[in-house]
Each structure stands twice: as structure tokens, then as C-alpha cells.
């Protein structure tokens, strides 16, 4: 959590606004920081230097500056430093500092207790019951959005810095727009939700799909059913309705009655999410440990042929196995002018094959060079040495990665490239026989899936003789339910789903905690169709699910609408339901 606002409020209360300065550290900010610290020492002010983990090489200069000012500085002079954990942080500076670990308290219960320890009984009681209930709902909402970060990337796609500053801004808004004699019907709910969504909490979110989660929470919590007298809705499964009171003690007693252990259902998340996160974390931990081992071994010597042979034998084994497939060395056909007359999808597929051949050539050149150095009489060039050092560290060499951001582990990267090279030969065979769309296609065979969808869109626009902007991507699990304007239909196989399951052709909640985190969807039909037909037809029950390449949810591809009973729409959103091409 970011303590900047708390530090600022404390510093201003001690030395005044004019004597408090703060600076976010980064490249070229060293001289500015020295001036601020020197001036604060002279006048008795306070300085906040933020993000010191970004400037660890400059910190020895700060050490010397602090030492030189220690005798002449005014008694009220203070330097506040914020940093993330960093192995290169100077130990002497750490020893000289008072250290505070600033983070949100773990769990909804502790989060709420911290909020109510900061809110005095007089503050809660100074308005009416409605205001007190709204403040509690705000505190609950704040705890939910903070604690949901425990479940990244399914809870949120990334770790958002929701802070106490957001909570304070929210409580100020409640005080501003809710009168002492207000009723649930008179609260300007639309204004309240709009400010929370756009000006405060939503301002920190940069994902459309995370914003949809935030919007769902806001509508679930901030409504007249929650603040009626008595309240008619509970905040989460298994919870009592909130107190119909403006007593601080009543709310604290309510909080103390909560379980100390958070249940995924309190966030609207599926009960199998813990198992899914455990698998992901174990995989990452194993990868990190292997990389650390490889790094420590590789750093023991600049170049040791026997050591490199031993460390890289696994990479060579994967590559040697792949080379046994004759399709790997088969060059793509030379298209020349023929590609100019192809339809967009066919042209895209041939382009993917060219891309794959380029990656295979890069692999062959890089690993061939290493093989020559380690097992023959080849020379160790700077590029071969750099590739080898990256592989020893468990990293994909930059010479490979700059052409495709695939898996982080080298052997997995090789396997994925090889798999696509082999699979794309079947795509081209089907193109040549005029049957590309005659059987299911696996999107995991492609590198640029979003480009595939765009080429399909272009081809549909040409054949339907409509503007591209009038087309929308549509998905159905039943070909009979496709709109009439779906003239180019592609059956897709192998898509994975997380957060919900498919039953009887519709999205449903995950039934129990024993279900696997990722399951394979039934084959679905996708097509670009007329937007007007979608608006006029009965297709509103589809939920737009984000599709990502991998489970990290960093590489968004597109949205696919999947049929869902309206009563489960909110469940699917809060459950972090998403589609994936790969289980990596």
C-alpha cells in the first residue's frame, strides 16, 4: 500500500504545508533531492523521497548527505523514505533508519477493524443513521477491493494501489452529498456511484474488465436496500445485515463477529480459486528457484565448457527431439505475387508460416552456434556467449524473445514455436484444398490471434459487401443459434475457461471447490455479424468474456460473448471469468 498520503497528513500537521516537500525518485532526480533535503534540514522541514528501489545506485550519496547534515539540522527535520524490497539497498542506510512495513491488514475483518480504529465514535455518530450505514458500506467496499488483490490475476488482473486516501475521499463525498435528514430514496445514488467509479477507485483501474468488476460491486453495495431501516440485504453470503445504528460500538461488534479467514464467496469468487492460485504460485516458485540455481552456477565461472554442456543439455535435448520431425525443416512455399490475390485469412496464415520459419531459423542459428562451441571447434562470439548466459539463467535469449514474447522458460518457448510450425502445415494444406473452415481450428496454433480475427473481419466485410465498422464479433455454442448475417463461421476448439463452467450450452457458476481451475470449453462458433441484427435479435443474454493468451492475463486478445442465464451475469463478472488460449 502507498503511505504517501498518510505521511503527508502527518508532516503537514507537524511542520506545516510550506515546509513539507515530496519527490518521486527516478533518473536525473538526485540533484533535486539533495536540494530539497538540504533546505529542509536548514528550515526544520520534512521531505518524502519515494520509490528509492528505483535509484539504489544513488543511495550512497544520500547516506553521505544525511551524515553531513546530522549536526547542523533543525530538531524538527525529518526524511521519509519509501521503497520496495531490494537486495541492493544499502545496509548502513537501513540501520540508520526507523523502519515501518506499511501494508493493508490481511483479511476483511482486520481491514475493517483498522478503518474503525481510525474513525472515532464521535465521527460515526455526528450524522444520521443513513450516513453511518453508508460509511460502513464504504469501509466494507474498500476492504473487498483491497483484499481481492490476494487473488490476482483472477481477482484483479493486476495489483491496484487502492489506499487509505481513497477511503478518505469516499467518506468526504458521503459527507458532502448526504444530508443529515436524508432518506434512502433521496440519496443521489447515480452521482455517488459515478464519483466512486470515475474519480476515486475507478481512476486507478486501467482494465475494462476490472472496471466491470468494480462497477458490479458498487451497484451491489450502494443501493437503498442496503441502507433501509432496517436493512433488507446482506453484504455477503453468510453475513448478517448491517446494524441499523449510528453507534461506533455496534459496527465494531458486527466486524468482530466476522470470520478471521476470508472465503472466496465473500468476494463473489468461485470456491476453486484457491487451488488454481496454489498451482500457479507453485509453478512460479519452482521456475524462480531453478533460475536462481542456474544463475548461481553460471556466475561461478565466465566460461566453462563442461559446466555449460551440463547446464544446457536439457535445452539441446528438446531441440534435438524437435528436429526429428521432417516438417520442422520444411521451408514455407514461395508466394511472391500470389499472396496479393489471396483472401485476408489465407494471406494471414501464410504470413504466420513465414513468421514461424523465421523463428525456427533463429533457433537453428543460435543453438547451432552453441553446439559448435561446446561440442566442436567453433569460436565463442559475443552473441553466442550472450545467448548461452541467458539460457544458463533460465531466460529466453533476447535474440529469440524480441521476435515473439512467448513463455519465459526456454524449453517451453522452443516447444511452443515447434508446435506451431508443425500445426501450420495442416492449415496450409486445408487452404490449398479449399477447406480451411471445414473443420475445427485451434487458436493455439497461431502467434497473432488478434490479427487472425481482424483478417476474418476483413474477409467477412468483403464478401458481405458491408463496412467493417458495422460488424461485431459473435460467439455461440450452437451453430443453429448463429445470426443470419454470419456468412463466415469458424469452429474453434481448445479454448480454456476459468471462473465459470459451461453446462447445457450456457455459463454456470463453478459447482464446488474440487473442480479444476481451468476447464476446456466445448467447441464454439465465431463469426463477424451485422451489429444491427444483434441489437434487434434475442442475443442480449450473452456475457462478454475477455480472452487472454495465458493465465497471467497480461496479453488481452479480444472479447467473446458466451450465452449465460441473466441470473448468473453478476456471478460470472465477480468470478473473474475469462477465456484462455494456453494453460501456461
C-alpha positions as CSV (number, residue, x, y, z in Angstrom):
1,X,0.0,0.0,0.0
2,X,1.2,3.6,-0.7
3,X,1.8,5.5,2.6
4,X,2.4,8.9,0.8
5,X,-1.0,10.4,1.8
6,X,-0.6,9.4,5.5
7,X,2.9,10.7,5.7
8,X,1.8,14.0,4.0
9,X,-1.0,14.5,6.5
10,X,1.2,13.8,9.5
11,X,4.1,16.0,8.2
12,X,1.7,18.9,7.5
13,X,0.3,18.7,11.0
14,X,3.8,18.8,12.4
15,X,5.7,21.4,10.3
16,X,3.0,23.0,8.1
17,X,2.3,22.7,4.4
18,X,5.1,25.0,3.3
19,X,7.8,23.0,5.0
20,X,6.8,19.6,3.6
21,X,8.1,18.5,0.2
22,X,7.9,15.2,-1.6
23,X,9.6,13.8,-4.7
24,X,9.2,10.6,-6.7
25,X,12.7,9.4,-7.4
26,X,13.8,8.3,-10.8
27,X,16.5,9.0,-13.3
28,X,18.0,12.5,-13.0
29,X,16.2,13.4,-9.7
30,X,19.3,13.1,-7.5
31,X,20.3,16.8,-7.6
32,X,16.7,17.8,-6.9
33,X,16.5,15.5,-3.9
34,X,19.8,16.9,-2.5
35,X,18.4,20.5,-2.7
36,X,15.2,19.5,-1.0
37,X,16.9,17.6,1.8
38,X,19.4,20.4,2.4
39,X,16.8,23.1,2.5
40,X,14.6,21.0,4.9
41,X,17.5,20.5,7.2
42,X,18.1,24.2,7.3
43,X,14.5,25.2,7.9
44,X,13.3,22.3,10.1
45,X,11.1,20.8,7.4
46,X,10.2,17.3,6.3
47,X,11.0,15.6,2.9
48,X,9.4,12.5,1.5
49,X,11.6,10.6,-1.1
50,X,9.5,7.9,-2.8
51,X,10.4,4.8,-4.7
52,X,14.1,4.5,-3.6
53,X,14.2,1.0,-5.0
54,X,14.5,2.7,-8.5
55,X,17.7,4.6,-7.5
56,X,19.7,2.2,-5.4
57,X,23.0,3.4,-7.1
58,X,22.3,6.9,-5.8
59,X,21.6,6.0,-2.2
60,X,25.3,6.1,-1.1
61,X,25.2,9.8,-1.9
62,X,22.1,10.2,0.3
63,X,24.0,8.4,3.1
64,X,26.8,10.9,3.0
65,X,24.4,13.8,2.8
66,X,22.5,12.7,5.9
67,X,25.8,12.2,7.8
68,X,27.0,15.7,6.8
69,X,23.7,17.3,8.0
70,X,23.3,15.4,11.2
71,X,25.0,18.1,13.4
72,X,23.5,21.2,11.8
73,X,19.9,20.2,11.0
74,X,17.0,21.7,12.9
75,X,15.3,19.4,15.5
76,X,12.1,19.0,13.5
77,X,13.9,18.0,10.4
78,X,12.9,14.5,9.1
79,X,13.5,12.5,5.9
80,X,10.8,9.9,5.0
81,X,11.9,7.2,2.6
82,X,9.6,4.7,0.8
83,X,10.9,1.7,-1.1
84,X,10.0,-1.8,-2.1
85,X,12.3,-4.6,-1.0
86,X,15.5,-4.5,-3.0
87,X,18.7,-6.6,-2.5
88,X,21.0,-3.7,-3.3
89,X,19.5,-1.3,-0.7
90,X,22.5,0.0,1.4
91,X,22.5,-1.8,4.8
92,X,24.0,1.2,6.5
93,X,21.1,3.4,5.5
94,X,18.7,0.8,6.7
95,X,20.5,0.5,10.1
96,X,20.3,4.3,10.5
97,X,16.6,4.4,9.7
98,X,13.4,3.7,11.7
99,X,11.7,1.0,9.6
100,X,8.0,0.6,9.1
101,X,6.3,-2.1,7.0
102,X,3.2,-0.3,5.5
103,X,0.6,-2.6,4.0
104,X,-3.1,-3.2,4.1
105,X,-4.0,-5.5,7.1
106,X,-4.7,-9.1,5.9
107,X,-8.3,-10.1,5.7
108,X,-11.6,-8.3,5.5
109,X,-12.1,-8.4,9.3
110,X,-8.7,-6.8,10.1
111,X,-9.1,-4.3,7.3
112,X,-12.5,-3.2,8.7
113,X,-11.1,-3.1,12.3
114,X,-8.3,-0.8,11.2
115,X,-10.7,1.5,9.5
116,X,-12.9,1.8,12.6
117,X,-9.9,2.3,14.8
118,X,-9.2,5.4,12.7
119,X,-12.8,6.5,12.8
120,X,-13.8,7.8,16.2
121,X,-17.2,7.2,17.8
122,X,-17.9,10.9,17.5
123,X,-17.2,10.8,13.8
124,X,-19.6,7.9,13.2
125,X,-22.4,9.5,15.4
126,X,-22.2,13.1,14.1
127,X,-24.8,12.4,11.3
128,X,-27.9,10.3,11.0
129,X,-28.2,6.5,10.7
130,X,-28.1,6.7,7.0
131,X,-24.7,8.3,6.9
132,X,-23.3,5.8,9.4
133,X,-24.6,2.9,7.3
134,X,-23.1,4.4,4.1
135,X,-19.8,4.8,5.9
136,X,-19.8,1.2,6.9
137,X,-20.7,0.1,3.4
138,X,-17.8,2.2,2.1
139,X,-15.4,0.6,4.6
140,X,-16.7,-2.8,3.5
141,X,-16.3,-2.0,-0.2
142,X,-12.8,-0.6,0.5
143,X,-11.8,-3.9,2.3
144,X,-13.3,-6.0,-0.5
145,X,-11.4,-4.3,-3.3
146,X,-8.2,-4.3,-1.3
147,X,-8.4,-8.0,-0.2
148,X,-9.5,-9.1,-3.7
149,X,-5.9,-8.3,-4.7
150,X,-4.9,-11.6,-2.9
151,X,-6.4,-13.4,-5.8
152,X,-4.5,-11.6,-8.7
153,X,-4.7,-12.3,-11.6
154,X,-8.2,-13.8,-11.3
155,X,-9.5,-11.4,-8.7
156,X,-8.0,-8.3,-10.4
157,X,-5.7,-8.6,-13.4
158,X,-3.0,-6.7,-11.5
159,X,-2.3,-5.3,-8.1
160,X,-4.0,-1.9,-7.9
161,X,-2.9,0.6,-5.3
162,X,-6.2,1.2,-3.5
163,X,-5.2,3.2,-0.4
164,X,-6.5,5.0,2.6
165,X,-6.5,8.1,0.5
166,X,-9.4,6.5,-1.5
167,X,-11.2,5.7,1.7
168,X,-10.9,9.3,3.0
169,X,-12.0,10.7,-0.3
170,X,-15.0,8.4,-0.3
171,X,-16.0,9.4,3.2
172,X,-15.6,13.1,2.3
173,X,-18.0,12.6,-0.7
174,X,-20.6,10.9,1.6
175,X,-20.4,13.8,4.0
176,X,-20.7,16.3,1.1
177,X,-23.8,14.8,-0.7
178,X,-25.7,13.1,2.1
179,X,-27.7,15.4,4.3
180,X,-28.4,14.6,8.0
181,X,-32.1,14.1,7.3
182,X,-31.6,12.2,4.0
183,X,-33.6,9.1,3.2
184,X,-32.6,6.1,1.1
185,X,-34.8,7.4,-1.7
186,X,-33.3,10.9,-1.6
187,X,-29.6,9.8,-1.8
188,X,-28.2,10.8,-5.3
189,X,-27.1,7.2,-5.9
190,X,-26.1,7.9,-9.5
191,X,-23.8,10.8,-8.5
192,X,-22.3,8.8,-5.6
193,X,-21.5,5.8,-7.8
194,X,-20.2,8.0,-10.6
195,X,-17.7,9.7,-8.3
196,X,-16.5,6.4,-6.8
197,X,-16.2,4.8,-10.2
198,X,-14.6,7.6,-12.2
199,X,-12.9,10.0,-9.7
200,X,-11.7,7.7,-6.9
201,X,-11.4,3.9,-7.1
202,X,-12.0,3.6,-10.9
203,X,-9.3,6.1,-11.6
204,X,-6.7,3.5,-10.5
205,X,-8.0,0.8,-12.9
206,X,-6.8,0.5,-16.4
207,X,-8.6,-2.7,-17.5
208,X,-12.1,-2.6,-19.0
209,X,-12.9,-5.9,-17.4
210,X,-11.6,-5.0,-13.9
211,X,-13.7,-1.8,-14.2
212,X,-16.7,-4.0,-14.8
213,X,-16.0,-5.9,-11.6
214,X,-15.7,-2.6,-9.7
215,X,-19.0,-1.4,-11.2
216,X,-20.7,-4.6,-10.2
217,X,-19.5,-4.2,-6.6
218,X,-20.6,-0.5,-6.4
219,X,-24.1,-1.4,-7.6
220,X,-24.3,-4.4,-5.3
221,X,-23.4,-2.4,-2.1
222,X,-24.5,1.2,-2.7
223,X,-28.3,1.0,-3.0
224,X,-31.3,1.7,-0.9
225,X,-31.9,-1.9,0.1
226,X,-28.6,-1.9,2.0
227,X,-29.4,1.3,3.9
228,X,-33.1,1.0,4.5
229,X,-34.4,0.8,8.1
230,X,-33.9,-2.0,8.8
231,X,-31.5,-3.0,6.0
232,X,-33.0,-5.7,3.7
233,X,-29.9,-7.1,2.1
234,X,-26.7,-8.7,3.5
235,X,-23.3,-7.6,2.1
236,X,-22.1,-11.2,1.5
237,X,-23.2,-14.8,1.8
238,X,-23.4,-15.9,5.4
239,X,-23.3,-12.3,6.8
240,X,-25.9,-10.6,8.9
241,X,-27.4,-7.4,7.6
242,X,-25.5,-4.3,8.8
243,X,-26.6,-2.6,12.0
244,X,-29.4,-0.1,11.8
245,X,-27.5,2.3,14.0
246,X,-25.1,5.2,14.2
247,X,-23.2,3.7,17.2
248,X,-19.5,3.0,16.6
249,X,-19.7,0.1,19.1
250,X,-22.4,-1.6,17.1
251,X,-20.4,-1.6,13.9
252,X,-17.2,-2.8,15.7
253,X,-19.2,-5.7,17.3
254,X,-20.6,-6.6,13.8
255,X,-17.0,-6.6,12.5
256,X,-15.8,-8.8,15.4
257,X,-18.5,-11.3,14.5
258,X,-16.9,-11.9,11.1
259,X,-14.6,-14.9,10.5
260,X,-10.9,-14.1,10.5
261,X,-10.5,-16.2,7.4
262,X,-11.8,-14.9,4.2
263,X,-13.9,-17.1,2.0
264,X,-13.7,-16.6,-1.8
265,X,-17.5,-16.4,-1.8
266,X,-17.3,-13.1,0.1
267,X,-15.7,-11.6,-3.0
268,X,-18.1,-13.4,-5.4
269,X,-15.2,-15.6,-6.5
270,X,-15.6,-19.3,-7.2
271,X,-14.6,-21.7,-4.4
272,X,-12.0,-23.5,-6.6
273,X,-9.9,-20.3,-6.9
274,X,-7.6,-21.2,-4.1
275,X,-6.5,-24.4,-5.8
276,X,-5.9,-22.6,-9.0
277,X,-3.7,-19.9,-7.4
278,X,-1.8,-22.6,-5.5
279,X,-0.9,-24.3,-8.8
280,X,0.1,-21.0,-10.4
281,X,2.2,-20.0,-7.4
282,X,4.0,-23.4,-7.2
283,X,4.8,-23.2,-10.8
284,X,6.3,-19.7,-10.5
285,X,8.2,-20.7,-7.3
286,X,9.8,-23.7,-9.0
287,X,10.7,-21.6,-12.0
288,X,12.3,-18.9,-9.8
289,X,14.2,-21.5,-7.8
290,X,15.5,-23.1,-10.9
291,X,16.6,-19.8,-12.3
292,X,18.4,-18.9,-9.0
293,X,20.2,-22.2,-9.1
294,X,21.2,-21.7,-12.7
295,X,22.4,-18.1,-12.1
296,X,24.5,-19.1,-9.1
297,X,26.1,-21.9,-11.1
298,X,26.7,-19.8,-14.2
299,X,28.3,-17.0,-12.2
300,X,30.8,-19.3,-10.7
301,X,32.9,-19.0,-13.9
302,X,33.0,-16.9,-17.0
303,X,33.1,-19.7,-19.4
304,X,33.5,-23.4,-18.5
305,X,32.7,-25.7,-21.4
306,X,32.0,-28.7,-19.2
307,X,29.7,-26.6,-17.0
308,X,27.8,-25.1,-19.9
309,X,27.3,-28.6,-21.5
310,X,25.9,-29.9,-18.3
311,X,23.6,-26.9,-17.7
312,X,22.3,-26.7,-21.3
313,X,21.8,-30.4,-22.1
314,X,18.1,-30.1,-21.4
315,X,17.7,-27.3,-23.9
316,X,19.6,-29.3,-26.5
317,X,17.6,-32.4,-25.9
318,X,14.3,-30.5,-26.6
319,X,15.8,-29.1,-29.8
320,X,17.2,-32.4,-31.0
321,X,13.9,-34.1,-30.4
322,X,12.1,-31.4,-32.4
323,X,14.5,-31.7,-35.3
324,X,13.4,-35.3,-35.8
325,X,10.1,-34.1,-37.3
326,X,10.7,-33.5,-41.0
327,X,8.1,-30.7,-41.1
328,X,10.4,-28.6,-38.9
329,X,13.0,-28.1,-41.7
330,X,10.4,-27.8,-44.5
331,X,10.5,-24.2,-45.9
332,X,7.2,-22.4,-46.5
333,X,6.1,-22.1,-50.1
334,X,7.3,-19.0,-52.0
335,X,4.2,-17.0,-52.7
336,X,5.5,-13.8,-54.4
337,X,2.6,-12.2,-56.3
338,X,0.1,-14.9,-55.4
339,X,-0.3,-13.6,-51.9
340,X,-1.7,-10.3,-53.4
341,X,-4.7,-12.1,-54.8
342,X,-5.4,-14.2,-51.6
343,X,-8.3,-13.5,-49.3
344,X,-7.3,-11.9,-46.0
345,X,-7.5,-15.1,-43.9
346,X,-5.4,-17.2,-46.3
347,X,-2.8,-14.4,-46.6
348,X,-2.6,-14.2,-42.8
349,X,-2.0,-18.0,-42.4
350,X,0.9,-17.9,-45.0
351,X,2.2,-14.9,-43.1
352,X,2.1,-16.9,-39.8
353,X,4.1,-19.7,-41.5
354,X,6.7,-17.1,-42.6
355,X,6.9,-15.9,-39.1
356,X,7.3,-19.4,-37.7
357,X,10.0,-20.2,-40.3
358,X,11.9,-17.1,-39.1
359,X,11.8,-18.2,-35.5
360,X,12.9,-21.7,-36.4
361,X,15.8,-20.2,-38.3
362,X,16.8,-18.1,-35.3
363,X,16.7,-21.1,-33.1
364,X,18.7,-23.2,-35.5
365,X,21.4,-20.4,-35.8
366,X,21.6,-19.7,-32.1
367,X,21.6,-23.3,-30.8
368,X,23.7,-24.4,-33.7
369,X,26.3,-21.9,-32.7
370,X,26.3,-23.0,-29.1
371,X,26.5,-26.6,-30.2
372,X,29.6,-25.8,-32.3
373,X,31.3,-24.1,-29.4
374,X,30.5,-26.7,-26.8
375,X,30.9,-29.9,-28.8
376,X,33.1,-28.9,-31.8
377,X,35.7,-26.3,-32.5
378,X,33.5,-23.2,-33.0
379,X,34.5,-19.8,-31.8
380,X,32.7,-18.2,-28.8
381,X,31.4,-15.0,-30.4
382,X,29.8,-12.2,-28.2
383,X,26.3,-13.2,-29.5
384,X,26.8,-16.9,-28.8
385,X,28.1,-16.1,-25.3
386,X,25.1,-13.8,-24.6
387,X,22.6,-16.4,-25.7
388,X,24.4,-19.0,-23.6
389,X,24.4,-16.8,-20.5
390,X,20.7,-16.1,-20.8
391,X,19.9,-19.8,-21.2
392,X,22.1,-20.6,-18.1
393,X,19.9,-18.1,-16.2
394,X,16.8,-19.9,-17.3
395,X,15.9,-16.9,-19.5
396,X,14.8,-16.8,-23.2
397,X,17.6,-15.1,-25.0
398,X,16.7,-11.6,-26.3
399,X,17.6,-12.6,-29.8
400,X,14.7,-15.0,-29.6
401,X,12.3,-13.1,-27.4
402,X,12.3,-9.9,-29.4
403,X,10.6,-11.8,-32.3
404,X,7.9,-13.4,-30.1
405,X,7.0,-12.8,-26.4
406,X,6.1,-16.4,-25.6
407,X,6.8,-18.5,-22.4
408,X,9.5,-17.2,-20.1
409,X,11.2,-20.6,-19.8
410,X,13.5,-21.5,-22.8
411,X,12.4,-25.2,-23.2
412,X,8.8,-24.2,-23.2
413,X,9.5,-21.4,-25.7
414,X,11.1,-23.9,-28.1
415,X,8.3,-26.4,-27.8
416,X,5.6,-23.7,-28.5
417,X,7.4,-22.5,-31.6
418,X,7.9,-26.0,-32.9
419,X,4.3,-26.9,-32.2
420,X,3.1,-24.0,-34.3
421,X,5.4,-24.8,-37.2
422,X,4.1,-28.3,-37.4
423,X,0.4,-27.3,-36.9
424,X,0.5,-24.6,-39.5
425,X,1.4,-27.1,-42.2
426,X,-2.1,-28.6,-41.8
427,X,-3.7,-25.1,-42.0
428,X,-1.9,-24.6,-45.3
429,X,-3.0,-28.0,-46.6
430,X,-6.6,-27.1,-45.8
431,X,-6.2,-23.8,-47.6
432,X,-4.9,-25.5,-50.7
433,X,-7.8,-27.9,-50.7
434,X,-10.3,-25.0,-50.1
435,X,-11.4,-26.4,-46.7
436,X,-9.8,-24.2,-44.0
437,X,-13.2,-23.6,-42.3
438,X,-14.4,-27.2,-42.9
439,X,-13.2,-28.5,-39.5
440,X,-12.4,-27.0,-36.1
441,X,-9.4,-24.7,-35.8
442,X,-7.2,-24.4,-32.7
443,X,-6.1,-20.8,-32.0
444,X,-3.1,-22.1,-30.0
445,X,-1.6,-22.9,-33.4
446,X,-1.2,-19.2,-34.1
447,X,1.1,-16.4,-32.9
448,X,-1.1,-13.4,-33.7
449,X,-4.6,-14.4,-32.8
450,X,-5.9,-10.9,-32.8
451,X,-4.7,-10.5,-36.3
452,X,-6.5,-13.7,-37.3
453,X,-9.8,-12.2,-36.0
454,X,-9.1,-8.9,-37.9
455,X,-8.4,-10.8,-41.1
456,X,-11.6,-12.7,-40.7
457,X,-13.4,-9.4,-40.2
458,X,-11.9,-8.0,-43.4
459,X,-12.9,-11.1,-45.4
460,X,-16.4,-11.0,-44.0
461,X,-16.8,-7.3,-44.9
462,X,-15.6,-8.0,-48.5
463,X,-17.9,-11.0,-49.0
464,X,-20.9,-9.3,-47.4
465,X,-20.1,-6.0,-49.0
466,X,-20.6,-4.1,-45.8
467,X,-18.4,-1.6,-43.9
468,X,-16.0,-3.1,-41.3
469,X,-17.3,-0.8,-38.6
470,X,-20.8,-2.3,-38.9
471,X,-19.6,-5.8,-37.9
472,X,-19.4,-7.3,-34.4
473,X,-17.7,-10.5,-33.2
474,X,-20.3,-13.1,-32.2
475,X,-19.8,-16.4,-30.5
476,X,-22.3,-19.3,-30.0
477,X,-22.0,-22.8,-28.7
478,X,-24.8,-23.9,-31.1
479,X,-24.4,-23.3,-34.8
480,X,-28.2,-23.2,-35.1
481,X,-28.3,-20.1,-33.0
482,X,-26.0,-18.1,-35.2
483,X,-27.4,-14.9,-36.7
484,X,-28.3,-14.9,-40.4
485,X,-25.5,-12.4,-41.2
486,X,-22.9,-14.9,-40.0
487,X,-21.7,-15.8,-43.5
488,X,-18.2,-16.9,-42.5
489,X,-18.4,-19.2,-39.5
490,X,-15.3,-20.6,-37.8
491,X,-15.5,-23.5,-35.3
492,X,-12.9,-23.0,-32.6
493,X,-11.6,-25.8,-30.4
494,X,-9.4,-26.0,-27.3
495,X,-10.4,-22.7,-25.6
496,X,-10.0,-22.9,-21.8
497,X,-12.3,-21.2,-19.3
498,X,-11.7,-20.1,-15.7
499,X,-14.1,-18.7,-13.1
500,X,-17.2,-20.4,-14.5
501,X,-18.1,-23.6,-16.4
502,X,-20.3,-24.5,-19.4
503,X,-23.4,-26.6,-18.9
504,X,-26.1,-27.2,-21.4
505,X,-24.7,-24.6,-23.7
506,X,-24.6,-21.8,-21.1
507,X,-22.3,-20.3,-18.5
508,X,-22.9,-21.5,-14.9
509,X,-21.1,-21.0,-11.6
510,X,-18.3,-23.4,-10.6
511,X,-20.2,-26.1,-8.5
512,X,-17.6,-26.9,-5.9
513,X,-14.1,-26.3,-4.7
514,X,-12.9,-29.7,-6.1
515,X,-13.3,-28.6,-9.7
516,X,-10.1,-27.8,-11.7
517,X,-9.3,-24.1,-12.1
518,X,-9.2,-24.4,-15.9
519,X,-11.6,-26.5,-17.9
520,X,-11.9,-26.9,-21.7
521,X,-14.9,-25.2,-23.3
522,X,-17.0,-27.1,-25.9
523,X,-16.2,-26.1,-29.4
524,X,-17.7,-22.7,-30.2
525,X,-18.7,-21.0,-33.4
526,X,-17.4,-17.5,-34.0
527,X,-18.3,-15.1,-36.8
528,X,-18.4,-11.4,-37.6
529,X,-22.0,-10.4,-37.9
530,X,-24.2,-7.3,-38.5
531,X,-24.4,-5.1,-35.4
532,X,-27.9,-4.1,-36.2
533,X,-29.1,-7.7,-36.3
534,X,-27.6,-8.3,-32.9
535,X,-29.3,-5.3,-31.5
536,X,-32.7,-6.3,-32.9
537,X,-32.4,-10.0,-32.2
538,X,-32.6,-12.0,-28.9
539,X,-28.8,-12.1,-28.2
540,X,-28.7,-10.0,-25.0
541,X,-28.1,-12.9,-22.7
542,X,-24.5,-13.3,-23.9
543,X,-21.8,-12.2,-21.4
544,X,-18.7,-10.7,-23.0
545,X,-15.7,-12.6,-21.6
546,X,-12.1,-11.4,-22.1
547,X,-9.8,-13.8,-23.9
548,X,-6.2,-13.9,-23.0
549,X,-3.2,-15.8,-24.4
550,X,-2.0,-17.2,-21.0
551,X,-3.2,-17.4,-17.4
552,X,-1.3,-14.4,-16.3
553,X,-3.9,-12.2,-18.0
554,X,-1.3,-9.8,-19.3
555,X,-2.0,-10.3,-23.0
556,X,-5.6,-9.5,-23.9
557,X,-6.8,-10.7,-27.3
558,X,-10.5,-9.9,-27.7
559,X,-13.9,-10.4,-26.1
560,X,-16.2,-13.4,-26.9
561,X,-19.8,-13.3,-25.9
562,X,-20.9,-16.6,-24.3
563,X,-24.5,-17.5,-23.5
564,X,-25.5,-17.1,-19.9
565,X,-28.7,-17.0,-17.9
566,X,-29.3,-13.4,-16.8
567,X,-29.4,-14.5,-13.1
568,X,-25.7,-15.6,-13.4
569,X,-24.4,-12.5,-15.2
570,X,-23.2,-10.9,-12.0
571,X,-21.7,-14.2,-10.8
572,X,-19.7,-14.5,-13.9
573,X,-18.3,-11.0,-13.7
574,X,-17.3,-11.2,-10.0
575,X,-16.0,-14.7,-10.5
576,X,-13.3,-13.3,-12.8
577,X,-14.5,-15.5,-15.6
578,X,-12.1,-15.4,-18.6
579,X,-11.0,-17.5,-21.6
580,X,-7.5,-18.6,-22.4
581,X,-5.6,-20.0,-25.4
582,X,-2.9,-21.7,-23.4
583,X,-2.7,-23.2,-19.9
584,X,0.9,-21.9,-19.4
